[in-house]
Amino acid sequence: MSAPTLSICGFRYLSDRWADLNELSELNGRIHRRMVQRGHAIPSTTMVDGMLAIRPCFIGARTTLKEADELVNEVLAIGHEVARMDEQAVG
């Protein structure tokens, strides 16, 4: 959603199922809350052009691409999990 600045890069989970920008912000908020509950990766959030973005900040000297990949993988896994839960609730 935004160009990386130093160690910060805002992004969001996207899905065709949630095409509305407000719904995508709600979805990403749900993903963020679940990440905080799990405690593996705890990024913050920010608003970019009125849309919620997940906002990791990697400042540790020992941080590698492995940690960034783990964070993205967790976002994807939780996003898929939330989508399945929503489908079960509807169907």
A tleap script that builds the chain and sets N, CA, C and O, in Angstrom:
source leaprc.protein.ff14SB
mol = sequence {
  NMET SER ALA PRO THR LEU SER ILE CYS GLY
  PHE ARG TYR LEU SER ASP ARG TRP ALA ASP
  LEU ASN GLU LEU SER GLU LEU ASN GLY ARG
  ILE HIE ARG ARG MET VAL GLN ARG GLY HIE
  ALA ILE PRO SER THR THR MET VAL ASP GLY
  MET LEU ALA ILE ARG PRO CYS PHE ILE GLY
  ALA ARG THR THR LEU LYS GLU ALA ASP GLU
  LEU VAL ASN GLU VAL LEU ALA ILE GLY HIE
  GLU VAL ALA ARG MET ASP GLU GLN ALA VAL
  CGLY
}
set mol.1.N position { 0.809 -1.197 0.000 }
set mol.1.CA position { 0.000 0.000 0.000 }
set mol.1.C position { 0.847 1.254 0.000 }
set mol.1.O position { 0.406 2.307 -0.460 }
set mol.2.N position { 2.055 1.147 0.511 }
set mol.2.CA position { 2.937 2.306 0.523 }
set mol.2.C position { 4.360 1.833 0.284 }
set mol.2.O position { 4.711 0.692 0.584 }
set mol.3.N position { 5.169 2.722 -0.258 }
set mol.3.CA position { 6.569 2.376 -0.488 }
set mol.3.C position { 7.280 2.199 0.846 }
set mol.3.O position { 7.003 2.933 1.794 }
set mol.4.N position { 8.193 1.236 0.933 }
set mol.4.CA position { 8.933 1.058 2.183 }
set mol.4.C position { 9.685 2.328 2.565 }
set mol.4.O position { 10.264 3.003 1.713 }
set mol.5.N position { 9.668 2.641 3.849 }
set mol.5.CA position { 10.401 3.777 4.385 }
set mol.5.C position { 11.270 3.245 5.519 }
set mol.5.O position { 10.756 2.798 6.545 }
set mol.6.N position { 12.542 3.292 5.338 }
set mol.6.CA position { 13.478 2.725 6.299 }
set mol.6.C position { 13.104 1.266 6.548 }
set mol.6.O position { 13.374 0.413 5.702 }
set mol.7.N position { 12.497 0.966 7.674 }
set mol.7.CA position { 12.169 -0.417 8.020 }
set mol.7.C position { 10.665 -0.662 8.085 }
set mol.7.O position { 10.228 -1.643 8.685 }
set mol.8.N position { 9.876 0.207 7.483 }
set mol.8.CA position { 8.418 0.121 7.567 }
set mol.8.C position { 7.818 -0.035 6.172 }
set mol.8.O position { 8.232 0.641 5.230 }
set mol.9.N position { 6.850 -0.924 6.049 }
set mol.9.CA position { 6.146 -1.093 4.777 }
set mol.9.C position { 4.714 -1.514 5.069 }
set mol.9.O position { 4.479 -2.624 5.546 }
set mol.10.N position { 3.757 -0.639 4.786 }
set mol.10.CA position { 2.353 -0.964 5.003 }
set mol.10.C position { 1.809 -1.807 3.862 }
set mol.10.O position { 2.066 -1.517 2.693 }
set mol.11.N position { 1.056 -2.853 4.199 }
set mol.11.CA position { 0.442 -3.702 3.181 }
set mol.11.C position { -0.874 -4.238 3.727 }
set mol.11.O position { -1.190 -4.039 4.900 }
set mol.12.N position { -1.636 -4.912 2.887 }
set mol.12.CA position { -2.880 -5.510 3.362 }
set mol.12.C position { -3.161 -6.799 2.625 }
set mol.12.O position { -2.701 -7.017 1.504 }
set mol.13.N position { -3.925 -7.646 3.284 }
set mol.13.CA position { -4.401 -8.890 2.697 }
set mol.13.C position { -5.502 -8.536 1.717 }
set mol.13.O position { -6.384 -7.740 2.039 }
set mol.14.N position { -5.462 -9.116 0.523 }
set mol.14.CA position { -6.474 -8.863 -0.490 }
set mol.14.C position { -7.207 -10.150 -0.825 }
set mol.14.O position { -6.635 -11.239 -0.785 }
set mol.15.N position { -8.478 -10.004 -1.153 }
set mol.15.CA position { -9.282 -11.144 -1.547 }
set mol.15.C position { -10.397 -10.662 -2.448 }
set mol.15.O position { -10.999 -9.620 -2.191 }
set mol.16.N position { -10.679 -11.416 -3.508 }
set mol.16.CA position { -11.803 -11.075 -4.383 }
set mol.16.C position { -13.120 -11.087 -3.620 }
set mol.16.O position { -14.066 -10.386 -3.977 }
set mol.17.N position { -13.166 -11.879 -2.586 }
set mol.17.CA position { -14.385 -11.993 -1.786 }
set mol.17.C position { -14.735 -10.677 -1.078 }
set mol.17.O position { -15.909 -10.375 -0.860 }
set mol.18.N position { -13.728 -9.917 -0.729 }
set mol.18.CA position { -13.918 -8.619 -0.082 }
set mol.18.C position { -13.431 -7.537 -1.033 }
set mol.18.O position { -12.297 -7.070 -0.922 }
set mol.19.N position { -14.274 -7.144 -1.954 }
set mol.19.CA position { -13.883 -6.160 -2.965 }
set mol.19.C position { -14.053 -4.726 -2.470 }
set mol.19.O position { -13.341 -3.826 -2.915 }
set mol.20.N position { -14.987 -4.514 -1.561 }
set mol.20.CA position { -15.247 -3.183 -1.020 }
set mol.20.C position { -14.085 -2.751 -0.127 }
set mol.20.O position { -13.616 -3.530 0.702 }
set mol.21.N position { -13.624 -1.523 -0.292 }
set mol.21.CA position { -12.465 -1.044 0.477 }
set mol.21.C position { -12.715 -1.042 1.975 }
set mol.21.O position { -11.808 -1.344 2.750 }
set mol.22.N position { -13.931 -0.707 2.397 }
set mol.22.CA position { -14.241 -0.726 3.826 }
set mol.22.C position { -14.236 -2.150 4.370 }
set mol.22.O position { -13.762 -2.395 5.479 }
set mol.23.N position { -14.764 -3.086 3.586 }
set mol.23.CA position { -14.742 -4.487 4.001 }
set mol.23.C position { -13.309 -5.006 4.099 }
set mol.23.O position { -12.979 -5.765 5.009 }
set mol.24.N position { -12.465 -4.595 3.163 }
set mol.24.CA position { -11.056 -4.999 3.218 }
set mol.24.C position { -10.370 -4.433 4.456 }
set mol.24.O position { -9.532 -5.099 5.064 }
set mol.25.N position { -10.722 -3.213 4.826 }
set mol.25.CA position { -10.144 -2.645 6.051 }
set mol.25.C position { -10.597 -3.435 7.265 }
set mol.25.O position { -9.793 -3.703 8.158 }
set mol.26.N position { -11.876 -3.817 7.316 }
set mol.26.CA position { -12.393 -4.626 8.424 }
set mol.26.C position { -11.696 -5.989 8.456 }
set mol.26.O position { -11.301 -6.460 9.522 }
set mol.27.N position { -11.549 -6.612 7.302 }
set mol.27.CA position { -10.868 -7.900 7.212 }
set mol.27.C position { -9.439 -7.792 7.729 }
set mol.27.O position { -9.007 -8.634 8.516 }
set mol.28.N position { -8.709 -6.786 7.307 }
set mol.28.CA position { -7.328 -6.628 7.758 }
set mol.28.C position { -7.251 -6.303 9.239 }
set mol.28.O position { -6.287 -6.680 9.905 }
set mol.29.N position { -8.249 -5.611 9.761 }
set mol.29.CA position { -8.319 -5.390 11.199 }
set mol.29.C position { -8.512 -6.701 11.952 }
set mol.29.O position { -7.903 -6.919 13.000 }
set mol.30.N position { -9.361 -7.572 11.413 }
set mol.30.CA position { -9.574 -8.893 12.028 }
set mol.30.C position { -8.289 -9.714 11.990 }
set mol.30.O position { -7.937 -10.378 12.965 }
set mol.31.N position { -7.595 -9.661 10.859 }
set mol.31.CA position { -6.331 -10.389 10.733 }
set mol.31.C position { -5.325 -9.863 11.760 }
set mol.31.O position { -4.651 -10.647 12.429 }
set mol.32.N position { -5.225 -8.546 11.883 }
set mol.32.CA position { -4.287 -7.951 12.838 }
set mol.32.C position { -4.618 -8.375 14.271 }
set mol.32.O position { -3.723 -8.742 15.033 }
set mol.33.N position { -5.898 -8.325 14.637 }
set mol.33.CA position { -6.281 -8.725 16.002 }
set mol.33.C position { -5.911 -10.174 16.269 }
set mol.33.O position { -5.434 -10.501 17.356 }
set mol.34.N position { -6.122 -11.038 15.299 }
set mol.34.CA position { -5.776 -12.456 15.463 }
set mol.34.C position { -4.263 -12.612 15.604 }
set mol.34.O position { -3.803 -13.443 16.388 }
set mol.35.N position { -3.485 -11.830 14.861 }
set mol.35.CA position { -2.027 -11.894 14.983 }
set mol.35.C position { -1.587 -11.495 16.389 }
set mol.35.O position { -0.723 -12.138 16.985 }
set mol.36.N position { -2.180 -10.447 16.901 }
set mol.36.CA position { -1.835 -9.994 18.254 }
set mol.36.C position { -2.194 -11.076 19.277 }
set mol.36.O position { -1.424 -11.336 20.202 }
set mol.37.N position { -3.365 -11.705 19.111 }
set mol.37.CA position { -3.770 -12.772 20.024 }
set mol.37.C position { -2.796 -13.943 19.993 }
set mol.37.O position { -2.478 -14.519 21.033 }
set mol.38.N position { -2.327 -14.291 18.805 }
set mol.38.CA position { -1.393 -15.421 18.669 }
set mol.38.C position { -0.006 -15.077 19.192 }
set mol.38.O position { 0.685 -15.939 19.736 }
set mol.39.N position { 0.405 -13.827 19.031 }
set mol.39.CA position { 1.665 -13.367 19.590 }
set mol.39.C position { 2.926 -13.780 18.846 }
set mol.39.O position { 4.024 -13.587 19.367 }
set mol.40.N position { 2.808 -14.339 17.656 }
set mol.40.CA position { 4.010 -14.731 16.901 }
set mol.40.C position { 4.665 -13.514 16.256 }
set mol.40.O position { 5.869 -13.297 16.387 }
set mol.41.N position { 3.862 -12.735 15.566 }
set mol.41.CA position { 4.314 -11.493 14.942 }
set mol.41.C position { 3.281 -10.441 15.304 }
set mol.41.O position { 2.081 -10.660 15.142 }
set mol.42.N position { 3.739 -9.316 15.787 }
set mol.42.CA position { 2.797 -8.300 16.258 }
set mol.42.C position { 3.110 -6.968 15.574 }
set mol.42.O position { 3.755 -6.096 16.155 }
set mol.43.N position { 2.645 -6.826 14.333 }
set mol.43.CA position { 2.817 -5.535 13.664 }
set mol.43.C position { 1.789 -4.547 14.192 }
set mol.43.O position { 0.860 -4.932 14.903 }
set mol.44.N position { 1.948 -3.313 13.856 }
set mol.44.CA position { 0.908 -2.327 14.172 }
set mol.44.C position { 0.042 -2.169 12.927 }
set mol.44.O position { 0.208 -2.904 11.954 }
set mol.45.N position { -0.863 -1.229 12.957 }
set mol.45.CA position { -1.666 -0.893 11.789 }
set mol.45.C position { -1.547 0.606 11.544 }
set mol.45.O position { -1.109 1.360 12.413 }
set mol.46.N position { -1.937 1.016 10.363 }
set mol.46.CA position { -1.964 2.429 10.022 }
set mol.46.C position { -3.036 2.638 8.968 }
set mol.46.O position { -3.541 1.677 8.388 }
set mol.47.N position { -3.377 3.870 8.727 }
set mol.47.CA position { -4.313 4.208 7.665 }
set mol.47.C position { -3.529 4.816 6.506 }
set mol.47.O position { -2.722 5.725 6.698 }
set mol.48.N position { -3.776 4.302 5.299 }
set mol.48.CA position { -3.158 4.817 4.081 }
set mol.48.C position { -4.299 5.176 3.131 }
set mol.48.O position { -5.035 4.299 2.678 }
set mol.49.N position { -4.438 6.447 2.836 }
set mol.49.CA position { -5.524 6.910 1.971 }
set mol.49.C position { -6.889 6.417 2.464 }
set mol.49.O position { -7.741 6.027 1.665 }
set mol.50.N position { -7.085 6.439 3.764 }
set mol.50.CA position { -8.356 6.051 4.352 }
set mol.50.C position { -8.585 4.554 4.461 }
set mol.50.O position { -9.689 4.125 4.796 }
set mol.51.N position { -7.563 3.747 4.185 }
set mol.51.CA position { -7.692 2.297 4.243 }
set mol.51.C position { -6.722 1.734 5.272 }
set mol.51.O position { -5.570 2.161 5.350 }
set mol.52.N position { -7.195 0.773 6.061 }
set mol.52.CA position { -6.348 0.162 7.083 }
set mol.52.C position { -5.289 -0.717 6.438 }
set mol.52.O position { -5.587 -1.508 5.542 }
set mol.53.N position { -4.070 -0.576 6.892 }
set mol.53.CA position { -2.945 -1.395 6.412 }
set mol.53.C position { -2.247 -2.023 7.614 }
set mol.53.O position { -2.181 -1.433 8.693 }
set mol.54.N position { -1.734 -3.216 7.406 }
set mol.54.CA position { -0.885 -3.871 8.398 }
set mol.54.C position { 0.500 -3.251 8.233 }
set mol.54.O position { 0.993 -3.106 7.114 }
set mol.55.N position { 1.123 -2.887 9.354 }
set mol.55.CA position { 2.335 -2.072 9.305 }
set mol.55.C position { 3.450 -2.680 10.157 }
set mol.55.O position { 3.625 -2.298 11.314 }
set mol.56.N position { 4.196 -3.616 9.593 }
set mol.56.CA position { 5.338 -4.132 10.345 }
set mol.56.C position { 6.495 -3.135 10.318 }
set mol.56.O position { 6.622 -2.326 9.400 }
set mol.57.N position { 7.317 -3.216 11.329 }
set mol.57.CA position { 8.517 -2.386 11.405 }
set mol.57.C position { 9.658 -3.301 11.852 }
set mol.57.O position { 9.673 -3.800 12.977 }
set mol.58.N position { 10.592 -3.502 10.963 }
set mol.58.CA position { 11.725 -4.382 11.259 }
set mol.58.C position { 12.938 -3.530 11.587 }
set mol.58.O position { 13.553 -2.936 10.701 }
set mol.59.N position { 13.279 -3.474 12.882 }
set mol.59.CA position { 14.404 -2.636 13.276 }
set mol.59.C position { 15.529 -3.412 13.941 }
set mol.59.O position { 16.605 -2.864 14.180 }
set mol.60.N position { 15.291 -4.676 14.240 }
set mol.60.CA position { 16.326 -5.461 14.901 }
set mol.60.C position { 17.508 -5.713 13.974 }
set mol.60.O position { 17.328 -6.026 12.797 }
set mol.61.N position { 18.694 -5.578 14.500 }
set mol.61.CA position { 19.905 -5.773 13.700 }
set mol.61.C position { 20.018 -7.197 13.177 }
set mol.61.O position { 20.689 -7.438 12.173 }
set mol.62.N position { 19.375 -8.132 13.839 }
set mol.62.CA position { 19.446 -9.532 13.421 }
set mol.62.C position { 18.249 -9.952 12.572 }
set mol.62.O position { 18.124 -11.127 12.226 }
set mol.63.N position { 17.383 -9.026 12.236 }
set mol.63.CA position { 16.223 -9.345 11.414 }
set mol.63.C position { 16.674 -9.706 10.002 }
set mol.63.O position { 17.515 -9.033 9.405 }
set mol.64.N position { 16.093 -10.786 9.486 }
set mol.64.CA position { 16.418 -11.243 8.132 }
set mol.64.C position { 15.125 -11.368 7.323 }
set mol.64.O position { 14.035 -11.123 7.841 }
set mol.65.N position { 15.253 -11.742 6.084 }
set mol.65.CA position { 14.078 -11.981 5.248 }
set mol.65.C position { 13.217 -13.102 5.811 }
set mol.65.O position { 12.016 -13.150 5.546 }
set mol.66.N position { 13.809 -13.994 6.576 }
set mol.66.CA position { 13.052 -15.089 7.195 }
set mol.66.C position { 11.926 -14.533 8.061 }
set mol.66.O position { 10.798 -15.021 7.989 }
set mol.67.N position { 12.210 -13.532 8.868 }
set mol.67.CA position { 11.173 -12.940 9.731 }
set mol.67.C position { 10.098 -12.242 8.902 }
set mol.67.O position { 8.913 -12.326 9.225 }
set mol.68.N position { 10.501 -11.564 7.848 }
set mol.68.CA position { 9.517 -10.918 6.973 }
set mol.68.C position { 8.635 -11.961 6.303 }
set mol.68.O position { 7.418 -11.792 6.230 }
set mol.69.N position { 9.239 -13.034 5.814 }
set mol.69.CA position { 8.471 -14.112 5.192 }
set mol.69.C position { 7.502 -14.751 6.184 }
set mol.69.O position { 6.362 -15.056 5.831 }
set mol.70.N position { 7.950 -14.954 7.420 }
set mol.70.CA position { 7.083 -15.542 8.444 }
set mol.70.C position { 5.872 -14.648 8.714 }
set mol.70.O position { 4.753 -15.138 8.868 }
set mol.71.N position { 6.100 -13.351 8.770 }
set mol.71.CA position { 4.998 -12.414 9.003 }
set mol.71.C position { 3.991 -12.481 7.847 }
set mol.71.O position { 2.785 -12.564 8.081 }
set mol.72.N position { 4.479 -12.445 6.613 }
set mol.72.CA position { 3.587 -12.517 5.451 }
set mol.72.C position { 2.849 -13.850 5.441 }
set mol.72.O position { 1.650 -13.885 5.163 }
set mol.73.N position { 3.535 -14.938 5.736 }
set mol.73.CA position { 2.877 -16.244 5.773 }
set mol.73.C position { 1.788 -16.300 6.834 }
set mol.73.O position { 0.748 -16.924 6.622 }
set mol.74.N position { 2.013 -15.654 7.973 }
set mol.74.CA position { 0.996 -15.628 9.017 }
set mol.74.C position { -0.214 -14.811 8.578 }
set mol.74.O position { -1.352 -15.204 8.834 }
set mol.75.N position { 0.018 -13.684 7.922 }
set mol.75.CA position { -1.096 -12.884 7.394 }
set mol.75.C position { -1.914 -13.717 6.413 }
set mol.75.O position { -3.143 -13.725 6.478 }
set mol.76.N position { -1.238 -14.414 5.508 }
set mol.76.CA position { -1.943 -15.245 4.527 }
set mol.76.C position { -2.731 -16.364 5.200 }
set mol.76.O position { -3.885 -16.609 4.850 }
set mol.77.N position { -2.113 -17.038 6.158 }
set mol.77.CA position { -2.792 -18.147 6.846 }
set mol.77.C position { -4.017 -17.653 7.596 }
set mol.77.O position { -5.079 -18.271 7.519 }
set mol.78.N position { -3.887 -16.558 8.315 }
set mol.78.CA position { -5.024 -16.024 9.070 }
set mol.78.C position { -6.098 -15.522 8.106 }
set mol.78.O position { -7.286 -15.727 8.355 }
set mol.79.N position { -5.706 -14.873 7.018 }
set mol.79.CA position { -6.675 -14.414 6.032 }
set mol.79.C position { -7.482 -15.566 5.470 }
set mol.79.O position { -8.701 -15.462 5.337 }
set mol.80.N position { -6.815 -16.667 5.137 }
set mol.80.CA position { -7.515 -17.850 4.627 }
set mol.80.C position { -8.431 -18.435 5.705 }
set mol.80.O position { -9.543 -18.874 5.411 }
set mol.81.N position { -7.963 -18.438 6.933 }
set mol.81.CA position { -8.755 -18.959 8.060 }
set mol.81.C position { -10.026 -18.128 8.261 }
set mol.81.O position { -11.112 -18.679 8.442 }
set mol.82.N position { -9.884 -16.818 8.229 }
set mol.82.CA position { -11.046 -15.930 8.390 }
set mol.82.C position { -12.033 -16.144 7.241 }
set mol.82.O position { -13.245 -16.156 7.456 }
set mol.83.N position { -11.514 -16.313 6.024 }
set mol.83.CA position { -12.388 -16.545 4.873 }
set mol.83.C position { -13.177 -17.840 5.044 }
set mol.83.O position { -14.373 -17.880 4.753 }
set mol.84.N position { -12.514 -18.901 5.515 }
set mol.84.CA position { -13.212 -20.180 5.755 }
set mol.84.C position { -14.279 -20.025 6.822 }
set mol.84.O position { -15.382 -20.552 6.679 }
set mol.85.N position { -13.962 -19.308 7.886 }
set mol.85.CA position { -14.946 -19.111 8.965 }
set mol.85.C position { -16.166 -18.357 8.440 }
set mol.85.O position { -17.300 -18.698 8.778 }
set mol.86.N position { -15.941 -17.338 7.619 }
set mol.86.CA position { -17.048 -16.571 7.053 }
set mol.86.C position { -17.900 -17.433 6.123 }
set mol.86.O position { -19.126 -17.323 6.125 }
set mol.87.N position { -17.259 -18.288 5.332 }
set mol.87.CA position { -18.007 -19.173 4.433 }
set mol.87.C position { -18.854 -20.150 5.224 }
set mol.87.O position { -19.992 -20.419 4.838 }
set mol.88.N position { -18.339 -20.688 6.316 }
set mol.88.CA position { -19.091 -21.625 7.154 }
set mol.88.C position { -20.262 -20.927 7.808 }
set mol.88.O position { -21.331 -21.520 7.949 }
set mol.89.N position { -20.084 -19.673 8.214 }
set mol.89.CA position { -21.166 -18.926 8.858 }
set mol.89.C position { -22.296 -18.658 7.876 }
set mol.89.O position { -23.467 -18.679 8.256 }
set mol.90.N position { -21.955 -18.405 6.613 }
set mol.90.CA position { -22.963 -18.091 5.592 }
set mol.90.C position { -23.623 -19.374 5.087 }
set mol.90.O position { -24.838 -19.426 4.897 }
set mol.91.N position { -22.810 -20.402 4.873 }
set mol.91.CA position { -23.296 -21.633 4.248 }
set mol.91.C position { -23.732 -22.615 5.234 }
set mol.91.O position { -24.168 -23.706 4.867 }
savepdb mol mol.pdb
quit
